[in-house]
Amino acid sequence: NRQSADPKVAVRKAASQALSAYLASAADLPRVLRRVTVGGIESADWRLRQAALLYLSLPNATLCRVASEPRLQAPIADLAAAVVSALSDENDAVSSSASQCLPRLCEAAGESWPAVL
């Protein structure tokens, strides 16, 4: 009597795991973070904005590792500004996702938060 998992959930989980693995080993993290910001959070498509914000709010998004690296402060600051801006997005799903993402971003930045902003 096991219920089968929702295929959409399975795909999202696999995509999240793949992206986390990529971020953990990416050589050019500033470029990756800019792409997440511009191609995701700042996208014209609300679904991409929401997906990027939801991904970043996950515990396995590797933000803790990257937020403390000095070379990533500018891309993280841009990402943080995009998340704050998304709080007032015209799409309720996006603004709600931004409100889920912001505490995770603050947690990841930790003591480096003032330098990030």
N, C-alpha and C positions, 0 to 999 in steps of 0.2 A: 503493500500500500504506500510505497514511497511516491511522493509527488515529484514530478520532474521539475527541474529548475527552469525558471523563465530564461529563454535563450538570450533576450536582450541583456539581462543581468549577467549572464555568463560571458557575453561578449565584452561588456563594459569592464568586468573584473579582469579579463585577460588583457584587454587594452591598457588598463591601469597598471597591471603588473609589468607589461612590456615597456611602457613609458618610464616607469620607475627604474627598471633595469637599465634602460638607455641613459637616463639622467645620471645614474650612479657611475656610469663609465664614460660619459661623453667628454671628449677632450675640449670642446669649445662651448662650455656652459654659458658664457655671456650671450653667445649667438642663440643658443637654445632658449634661454630665458626671454630674450627679445622676441623670438618667434612665438612663444607662448603668450606673451603680452600683446603683440601686434596682431598675430594671426588667430589668437584665441579671445582674450578678454576684450580687445578693441575691435573685434570682427563686426561686420555689418549684419551677420547672421546671428540672431539671438541664441540659436541652439549651440553654436560654437562658443559664444560667450559663456553660456551656462555650463557647458561641458568643461571648459578650461577652469572655471571657478570651482566646480564640483571636484575636479581632479585635484586641484591645489588644496582643497579642504581635507583630503584623505590623509590619514596618518603616514602612509607609505610614500608620500609625494617627494621625499628626500629634501624637503626645504630646510630641515635642520642642518644638514651637511653644507648646503650651499650658502645659506644666509650669513654664516660667519666668515666666509672667505672674502678678504679685502678686494680682490679683483672683481668680485660680483656685486659690490655695493651699488654701483650705478644701475645695472640691470634689475636688481632687486628693488631699488627705489622706484624705477619706472613701473615695475610690476605692482608694487604697493600702491602707487598713485592710480593705476588702472583699476585696482580692486576697490579703492575708496570711491573712485568715480562711478564704478558699477553699482555702488549702494543706491544711487539715484537713477538707475536705468529705468527706462519707460516700461520695460517688460518685468512683470512681477517675479517671474521665475528666475530671471537674472539677478535682480536686486536681492532676492532671498538667498540665492547661491553666494552672492558676494558677502552677505552677512554671516554665512557659514564659514566662508574662506578667511575673513579678516582675523578672527581669533587664532586660527591656525597659523597665519602669517606672523602675527605678533608673537606667538609661542616660539615659532621657528627662529625669528630674529633675536629673541631674548635680549641680552644686554647690548647687542649691536643695533637694536632698534633705532636709537637716536641718530646713529651714524647713517643708517639706511635712509632715513627721511631727511 
